[in-house]
Amino acid sequence: MEKGPSPALTSSLQKLHLNKDESKTNNVQSNRILIGKTIFQRPFSFNEKIKCPSLVSLCLGVLGKHFEDIIEHLSVIAATLPPYTKMAMMAIARRRKLLNDDVLISLSDNSWDILDVSGSDVSDFGLAKVVKMCDSLRAVDISRCYRITALGVSELLSHCQSLETLRCGGCHRSDTAVRRCLGFLKPKLNDVAGDSWEELDSKDIANGAESLRWLLWPKIDDNSRDILASDCPRIVVNPKPSVFSVRGFKVPNEAIADLALDESFVQGIDPNTWVIPGVVRKVVTLSDSSPSELPIAEKFRLAFVQRDERLAPKRAKNVRQRQRRAEKEWMMTNAEAKSVVLAARHSKSLHGRT
């Protein structure tokens, strides 16, 4: 004879069924249910939502993990993608240390209003190409870009008239490039004839990046800071996040140093997407006091990891040397590039004679 549930359990189940709608209405927060003398743990409350990643985030995660395999065909793939997805892919490429001129140009979209190429291999060529197309940029991060020189910074400041936030510096070359471009930030006069400032029209005054309000330059030198304070008082250097306005302007999120400029585009994507394969974040060192705690195989593995990390900078240097050699060979074999170089040398020789 089959034994049914006890009367106490049946009564409790009936009460739970009767009070289910009332519990939903009152937004019951407790996640425990009492049935008889047994407490069952409910997985979530009635008013609690399960946060699942979107299908787009999952697809971006898969593409990001195999980004090396699609770089060759990236321009074809990106042609059908919306601007937000292109920015998310570029953010993943930057975090995976795969962002260069080709990737940037393939993914760029003229509707972008922010650009984050910090810590990448983007050069003057790629930056100039993109800023000519994306002329409505409001915030740009070029910090720790060792291949961007004063020429690239000047192209950025001259084409992006809506630029409000600029992040720069972070390495010696980037600091030098920005220091040489301080003149572009100063307001100056065009060639006009007049006896006083009152007779000048606004068009006679050059832009001088007049829309720039926030400059994030972590290692700014005292001389550059004094120049900006005296000649460009509208620019706030390294602003601190505050609920109050600074010089009449509220500090935007783009000007907060602790927040990555492209952080919002990778929200919802698994952080393991941009973990570089083969790179170990933390290496466990062997203790001299207890050398026999780890097996021999683990000791060999740790020694190989340490050697691999020690040789990583040399491998990166070799890659950069091969890239520069390829660019030089292209300059020598391409007729158009060769003519530009020869014309520049001829122009210099003419100026030297005069």
C-alpha positions as CSV (number, residue, x, y, z in Angstrom):
1,M,0.0,0.0,0.0
2,E,1.5,3.3,-1.1
3,K,2.0,5.7,1.7
4,G,0.9,9.3,1.1
5,P,2.4,12.5,2.5
6,S,1.9,13.3,6.2
7,P,-1.0,15.5,7.3
8,A,1.4,18.3,8.4
9,L,3.2,18.3,5.1
10,T,-0.1,18.4,3.2
11,S,-1.4,21.3,5.3
12,S,1.8,23.3,4.8
13,L,1.7,22.7,1.0
14,Q,-1.9,23.9,0.9
15,K,-1.0,27.0,2.8
16,L,2.0,27.7,0.5
17,H,-0.3,27.4,-2.5
18,L,-3.0,29.7,-1.1
19,N,-0.4,32.3,-0.1
20,K,1.6,32.2,-3.3
21,D,-0.3,35.2,-4.9
22,E,-0.2,37.2,-1.7
23,S,3.6,36.6,-1.4
24,K,4.1,37.9,-5.0
25,T,2.0,41.0,-4.2
26,N,3.8,41.8,-1.0
27,N,7.3,41.2,-2.7
28,V,8.4,38.7,-0.1
29,Q,12.2,39.1,0.4
30,S,12.8,35.9,2.4
31,N,14.3,33.1,0.5
32,R,13.4,30.3,3.0
33,I,10.2,28.2,2.9
34,L,9.0,26.3,6.0
35,I,7.2,23.0,5.2
36,G,6.4,21.1,8.4
37,K,9.5,21.1,10.4
38,T,11.9,21.3,7.4
39,I,13.3,24.5,6.0
40,F,13.9,24.5,2.2
41,Q,16.1,27.1,0.6
42,R,14.5,28.8,-2.4
43,P,17.0,29.7,-5.2
44,F,15.7,33.3,-5.5
45,S,12.9,35.5,-4.2
46,F,9.8,36.2,-6.2
47,N,10.8,39.7,-7.1
48,E,14.4,38.8,-8.0
49,K,15.5,38.7,-11.6
50,I,18.2,36.4,-13.0
51,K,20.8,38.3,-15.0
52,C,21.8,36.4,-18.1
53,P,24.3,37.6,-20.7
54,S,22.7,38.7,-24.0
55,L,23.2,36.8,-27.2
56,V,25.2,39.7,-28.6
57,S,27.6,39.5,-25.6
58,L,28.0,35.8,-26.0
59,C,28.8,36.1,-29.7
60,L,31.3,38.9,-29.0
61,G,32.9,36.7,-26.4
62,V,33.4,33.9,-28.9
63,L,34.8,36.3,-31.5
64,G,37.1,37.9,-29.0
65,K,38.6,34.6,-28.0
66,H,39.4,33.8,-31.6
67,F,40.3,37.4,-32.7
68,E,43.6,36.4,-34.2
69,D,41.7,34.1,-36.7
70,I,39.4,36.8,-38.0
71,I,41.9,39.8,-38.3
72,E,42.7,38.9,-41.9
73,H,39.0,39.2,-42.9
74,L,38.1,41.8,-40.3
75,S,37.3,44.6,-42.9
76,V,34.7,42.3,-44.6
77,I,33.2,41.2,-41.3
78,A,32.9,44.7,-39.9
79,A,31.1,46.1,-42.9
80,T,27.8,44.6,-41.7
81,L,28.2,45.3,-38.0
82,P,26.5,48.2,-36.2
83,P,28.7,51.0,-34.6
84,Y,28.3,49.7,-31.0
85,T,29.4,46.2,-31.9
86,K,32.4,47.6,-33.8
87,M,33.4,49.6,-30.7
88,A,33.0,46.5,-28.5
89,M,35.3,44.4,-30.8
90,M,37.9,47.2,-30.8
91,A,37.8,47.3,-27.0
92,I,38.3,43.5,-26.9
93,A,41.2,43.8,-29.4
94,R,42.8,46.5,-27.3
95,R,42.6,44.4,-24.1
96,R,44.1,41.5,-26.0
97,K,47.0,43.6,-27.2
98,L,45.9,43.1,-30.9
99,L,44.9,46.6,-31.7
100,N,47.0,48.2,-34.5
101,D,46.4,50.4,-37.5
102,D,44.7,47.7,-39.6
103,V,42.3,46.7,-36.9
104,L,41.5,50.3,-36.0
105,I,40.8,51.3,-39.7
106,S,38.7,48.2,-40.3
107,L,36.5,48.7,-37.3
108,S,36.2,52.6,-37.3
109,D,32.8,54.2,-37.8
110,N,32.0,57.8,-38.5
111,S,29.3,57.8,-35.9
112,W,31.7,57.3,-33.0
113,D,32.0,60.0,-30.4
114,I,34.8,58.3,-28.3
115,L,38.0,56.6,-29.2
116,D,40.2,54.5,-26.9
117,V,43.5,53.3,-28.3
118,S,45.5,53.4,-25.1
119,G,48.4,51.0,-24.7
120,S,48.1,49.8,-28.3
121,D,50.3,49.6,-31.4
122,V,48.3,52.3,-33.2
123,S,50.6,54.8,-35.0
124,D,50.2,58.3,-36.5
125,F,49.0,56.8,-39.8
126,G,46.1,54.9,-38.2
127,L,45.1,57.8,-35.9
128,A,45.2,60.3,-38.7
129,K,43.1,58.1,-40.9
130,V,40.4,57.6,-38.3
131,V,40.1,61.2,-37.0
132,K,39.5,62.4,-40.5
133,M,36.5,60.1,-40.7
134,C,35.3,60.4,-37.1
135,D,35.4,64.2,-36.8
136,S,32.7,64.3,-34.1
137,L,34.9,62.7,-31.4
138,R,34.2,64.0,-27.8
139,A,36.7,62.0,-25.9
140,V,40.0,60.3,-27.0
141,D,42.5,58.2,-25.1
142,I,46.0,57.9,-26.7
143,S,47.9,57.3,-23.5
144,R,50.8,54.8,-23.5
145,C,50.9,54.7,-27.3
146,Y,54.6,54.7,-28.1
147,R,54.0,54.9,-31.9
148,I,51.9,58.1,-31.8
149,T,54.1,61.2,-32.2
150,A,53.5,64.9,-32.2
151,L,52.4,64.6,-35.8
152,G,49.5,62.3,-34.8
153,V,48.5,64.5,-31.9
154,S,48.4,67.5,-34.1
155,E,46.2,65.7,-36.6
156,L,43.8,64.8,-33.8
157,L,43.6,68.3,-32.4
158,S,43.2,69.9,-35.9
159,H,40.4,67.6,-37.2
160,C,38.3,67.0,-34.0
161,Q,36.8,70.3,-33.3
162,S,34.3,68.8,-30.8
163,L,37.0,67.2,-28.6
164,E,36.3,67.8,-24.9
165,T,38.4,65.2,-23.2
166,L,41.9,64.0,-24.1
167,R,43.8,61.3,-22.2
168,C,47.5,61.2,-23.0
169,G,51.0,60.5,-21.5
170,G,51.8,57.4,-19.5
171,C,55.1,56.7,-21.3
172,H,58.1,58.7,-22.3
173,R,57.2,59.0,-26.0
174,S,53.6,59.9,-25.3
175,D,54.7,62.6,-22.8
176,T,57.1,64.0,-25.4
177,A,54.5,64.0,-28.2
178,V,52.0,65.9,-26.1
179,R,54.6,68.4,-24.8
180,R,55.5,69.3,-28.4
181,C,51.8,69.9,-29.2
182,L,51.0,72.4,-26.4
183,G,51.1,75.2,-29.0
184,F,48.0,73.7,-30.7
185,L,46.0,74.2,-27.4
186,K,46.7,77.9,-27.2
187,P,44.3,80.4,-28.8
188,K,46.0,82.4,-31.5
189,L,45.3,85.0,-34.2
190,N,45.2,84.3,-37.9
191,D,46.7,86.8,-40.3
192,V,44.4,89.8,-39.8
193,A,44.8,93.5,-39.9
194,G,43.5,95.5,-36.9
195,D,44.5,97.8,-34.2
196,S,42.6,96.3,-31.3
197,W,40.9,93.0,-30.2
198,E,37.5,94.7,-30.4
199,E,37.8,95.0,-34.2
200,L,38.3,91.3,-34.7
201,D,35.6,88.8,-35.6
202,S,35.4,85.4,-34.0
203,K,36.5,83.8,-37.3
204,D,39.8,85.7,-37.1
205,I,40.7,83.8,-33.9
206,A,42.1,80.3,-34.6
207,N,40.4,77.4,-32.9
208,G,43.3,76.2,-30.8
209,A,41.2,73.2,-29.7
210,E,38.8,75.6,-28.0
211,S,36.3,72.8,-27.1
212,L,38.9,70.9,-25.0
213,R,38.0,71.1,-21.3
214,W,39.6,68.1,-19.7
215,L,43.2,66.9,-20.0
216,L,44.3,63.7,-18.3
217,W,48.1,63.7,-18.2
218,P,49.3,61.7,-15.2
219,K,53.0,62.6,-15.4
220,I,52.7,66.2,-16.6
221,D,55.8,68.3,-15.9
222,D,55.6,71.6,-14.0
223,N,56.6,73.7,-17.0
224,S,53.7,72.3,-19.1
225,R,51.3,72.7,-16.3
226,D,52.3,76.3,-15.9
227,I,51.9,76.9,-19.6
228,L,48.4,75.5,-19.7
229,A,47.4,77.4,-16.5
230,S,48.5,80.7,-18.0
231,D,47.7,80.3,-21.7
232,C,44.8,77.8,-21.6
233,P,42.8,78.5,-18.3
234,R,39.7,76.8,-19.8
235,I,41.5,73.4,-19.7
236,V,41.3,71.4,-16.4
237,V,44.4,69.2,-16.0
238,N,43.8,65.8,-14.2
239,P,40.4,66.6,-12.7
240,K,39.2,64.8,-9.6
241,P,35.8,63.2,-9.6
242,S,33.4,65.4,-7.7
243,V,29.6,66.0,-7.4
244,F,30.3,69.7,-7.7
245,S,31.2,71.4,-11.0
246,V,34.8,72.5,-11.8
247,R,35.1,75.9,-13.3
248,G,31.5,75.8,-14.2
249,F,31.6,72.4,-15.8
250,K,30.6,69.0,-14.3
251,V,33.3,66.4,-14.6
252,P,32.1,63.8,-17.1
253,N,32.8,60.1,-16.8
254,E,35.2,60.3,-19.7
255,A,37.4,62.6,-17.6
256,I,37.7,60.2,-14.6
257,A,41.0,58.5,-14.7
258,D,39.9,55.3,-12.9
259,L,37.3,54.5,-15.6
260,A,38.4,53.1,-19.0
261,L,37.0,55.1,-21.8
262,D,35.6,52.0,-23.5
263,E,34.5,50.2,-20.4
264,S,30.7,50.5,-21.1
265,F,31.1,48.7,-24.4
266,V,32.4,45.5,-22.8
267,Q,29.9,45.3,-19.9
268,G,28.2,41.9,-20.0
269,I,31.1,40.2,-21.8
270,D,33.0,37.5,-20.0
271,P,36.4,39.0,-18.8
272,N,38.0,35.7,-19.8
273,T,37.5,36.8,-23.4
274,W,40.6,39.0,-23.3
275,V,42.8,36.8,-21.2
276,I,45.9,36.3,-23.4
277,P,46.6,32.6,-23.8
278,G,49.9,31.4,-22.3
279,V,50.3,34.4,-20.0
280,V,50.3,33.6,-16.3
281,R,49.3,36.5,-14.2
282,K,50.9,35.3,-11.0
283,V,53.8,32.9,-10.8
284,V,54.2,30.8,-7.6
285,T,57.9,31.0,-6.5
286,L,59.5,28.0,-5.0
287,S,60.4,28.2,-1.3
288,D,64.0,27.4,-0.3
289,S,62.8,26.1,3.1
290,S,60.5,23.5,1.6
291,P,61.9,22.4,-1.8
292,S,60.2,19.1,-1.7
293,E,56.6,20.4,-1.4
294,L,56.0,20.5,-5.2
295,P,56.4,17.6,-7.6
296,I,59.2,17.6,-10.2
297,A,56.8,18.1,-13.1
298,E,55.3,21.3,-11.4
299,K,58.8,22.6,-10.8
300,F,59.7,22.2,-14.5
301,R,56.4,23.9,-15.5
302,L,57.1,26.9,-13.3
303,A,60.6,27.2,-14.6
304,F,59.3,27.2,-18.2
305,V,56.7,29.8,-17.3
306,Q,59.3,32.1,-15.7
307,R,61.6,31.6,-18.8
308,D,58.7,32.4,-21.1
309,E,57.8,35.6,-19.2
310,R,61.5,36.6,-19.2
311,L,61.7,36.3,-23.0
312,A,58.4,37.9,-23.7
313,P,59.8,41.5,-24.0
314,K,62.4,40.2,-26.5
315,R,59.8,38.5,-28.6
316,A,57.7,41.7,-28.7
317,K,60.8,43.7,-29.7
318,N,61.5,41.3,-32.5
319,V,57.9,41.7,-33.8
320,R,58.2,45.5,-33.8
321,Q,61.5,45.2,-35.7
322,R,60.0,43.0,-38.3
323,Q,57.1,45.4,-38.7
324,R,59.4,48.4,-39.1
325,R,61.5,46.4,-41.6
326,A,58.4,45.6,-43.6
327,E,57.3,49.2,-43.6
328,K,60.7,50.2,-44.8
329,E,60.7,47.7,-47.6
330,W,57.2,48.9,-48.6
331,M,58.5,52.4,-48.7
332,M,61.3,51.4,-51.0
333,T,59.2,49.2,-53.4
334,N,56.1,51.4,-53.6
335,A,56.6,54.1,-56.3
336,E,54.2,56.6,-54.8
337,A,55.8,56.4,-51.3
338,K,59.2,56.6,-52.9
339,S,58.2,59.8,-54.8
340,V,56.9,61.4,-51.6
341,V,60.2,60.7,-49.8
342,L,62.3,62.0,-52.6
343,A,60.2,65.1,-52.9
344,A,60.6,65.8,-49.2
345,R,64.4,65.4,-49.4
346,H,64.5,67.7,-52.5
347,S,62.4,70.3,-50.6
348,K,64.7,70.2,-47.7
349,S,67.8,70.7,-49.9
350,L,66.1,73.7,-51.6
351,H,65.3,75.3,-48.2
352,G,68.9,74.7,-47.1
353,R,70.3,76.5,-50.1
354,T,68.0,79.5,-49.7
